[in-house]
Amino acid sequence: MFYRLISIIGGLIFVAVLFALVWFFCRKFLERHGVQQNLSDRTMVLATWTFAGISVGLVFAVAGAFVLGPWAFYRTLRGHGVPVSDGAAVWWGFAIVVASLGLTALGFFGFLVAVGAY
């Protein structure tokens, strides 16, 4: 029972880590493309919608996160007026989703090994 509790708490922590990674990568993306006005607000909106796309995609099928996450990134980015082509926006969104999910998955796998669950 103790390991279940540890795994649930660890899972919740890694959900927060996933959002933090998405937020960090979105912020770096906006900074790289010269966004200065309301950077914190724009980053939060972009990261929230990208995270929502990833979350909904993970519920339906794991592969859905790699479709809905970049799509949410692209749709939100279009509303911000960042000078990036449509194709580049989709690929940037895909890269952010892959990097965030990959780092979180590696960390969570290490956590499961550390607690002896795997």
C-alpha positions as CSV (number, residue, x, y, z in Angstrom):
1,M,0.0,0.0,0.0
2,F,2.9,2.4,0.8
3,Y,4.3,1.9,-2.7
4,R,1.0,2.8,-4.3
5,L,0.8,6.0,-2.3
6,I,4.4,6.9,-3.2
7,S,3.6,6.1,-6.9
8,I,0.5,8.3,-6.9
9,I,2.3,11.2,-5.2
10,G,5.2,10.7,-7.7
11,G,2.8,10.7,-10.6
12,L,1.2,14.0,-9.5
13,I,4.7,15.5,-9.1
14,F,5.6,14.4,-12.6
15,V,2.4,16.0,-14.0
16,A,3.6,19.3,-12.5
17,V,7.0,18.6,-14.0
18,L,5.5,18.1,-17.4
19,F,3.6,21.4,-17.2
20,A,6.8,23.1,-16.0
21,L,8.8,21.7,-19.0
22,V,6.1,22.7,-21.5
23,W,6.0,26.2,-19.9
24,F,9.8,26.5,-20.0
25,F,10.0,25.4,-23.7
26,C,7.2,27.7,-24.7
27,R,8.9,30.6,-23.0
28,K,12.2,29.9,-24.8
29,F,10.3,29.6,-28.1
30,L,8.6,33.0,-27.6
31,E,11.9,34.7,-26.4
32,R,13.7,33.2,-29.5
33,H,11.1,34.8,-31.8
34,G,11.3,38.2,-30.2
35,V,8.2,38.4,-28.1
36,Q,8.7,41.0,-25.4
37,Q,5.3,42.3,-24.5
38,N,3.4,40.4,-21.9
39,L,5.9,37.5,-22.1
40,S,4.7,35.9,-18.9
41,D,1.0,36.0,-19.8
42,R,1.6,34.8,-23.3
43,T,3.8,32.0,-22.1
44,M,1.2,30.9,-19.6
45,V,-1.6,30.9,-22.2
46,L,0.5,29.0,-24.8
47,A,1.7,26.5,-22.2
48,T,-1.7,25.9,-20.7
49,W,-3.3,25.2,-24.1
50,T,-0.4,23.0,-25.2
51,F,-0.6,21.1,-21.9
52,A,-4.4,20.7,-22.4
53,G,-3.9,19.3,-25.8
54,I,-1.3,16.8,-24.5
55,S,-3.6,15.8,-21.7
56,V,-6.6,15.2,-23.9
57,G,-4.5,13.3,-26.4
58,L,-3.1,11.1,-23.6
59,V,-6.6,10.2,-22.4
60,F,-7.8,9.0,-25.8
61,A,-4.6,7.3,-26.9
62,V,-0.9,8.0,-26.2
63,A,-0.3,8.9,-29.9
64,G,-3.1,11.6,-29.6
65,A,-0.8,13.7,-27.4
66,F,1.6,14.0,-30.4
67,V,-1.3,15.3,-32.5
68,L,-3.4,17.4,-30.2
69,G,-0.5,19.0,-28.3
70,P,1.2,20.5,-31.4
71,W,-2.3,21.4,-32.8
72,A,-3.1,23.3,-29.6
73,F,0.3,25.0,-29.7
74,Y,-0.3,26.0,-33.3
75,R,-3.8,27.4,-32.7
76,T,-2.8,29.3,-29.7
77,L,0.3,30.7,-31.4
78,R,-1.8,32.0,-34.3
79,G,-3.7,34.2,-31.8
80,H,-0.4,35.7,-30.5
81,G,0.7,37.1,-33.8
82,V,4.2,35.6,-33.6
83,P,5.9,35.8,-37.0
84,V,6.4,32.1,-37.6
85,S,5.1,30.1,-40.6
86,D,2.3,27.6,-40.1
87,G,4.5,24.6,-40.8
88,A,7.3,25.9,-38.5
89,A,4.7,26.5,-35.7
90,V,3.4,22.9,-36.0
91,W,7.0,21.5,-35.9
92,W,8.0,23.7,-33.0
93,G,4.8,22.5,-31.2
94,F,5.7,18.9,-32.0
95,A,9.3,19.4,-30.7
96,I,8.1,20.9,-27.5
97,V,5.6,18.1,-26.9
98,V,8.2,15.4,-27.7
99,A,10.9,17.0,-25.5
100,S,8.6,17.6,-22.6
101,L,7.0,14.1,-22.7
102,G,10.3,12.4,-23.2
103,L,12.1,14.1,-20.3
104,T,9.1,13.5,-18.0
105,A,8.8,9.8,-19.1
106,L,12.5,9.3,-18.4
107,G,12.3,10.9,-15.0
108,F,9.1,8.9,-14.1
109,F,10.7,5.6,-15.2
110,G,13.7,6.4,-13.1
111,F,11.4,7.2,-10.2
112,L,9.6,3.8,-10.6
113,V,13.0,2.0,-10.7
114,A,14.0,3.9,-7.5
115,V,11.0,2.8,-5.6
116,G,11.2,-0.8,-6.9
117,A,7.9,-0.7,-8.8
118,Y,9.7,-1.7,-12.1
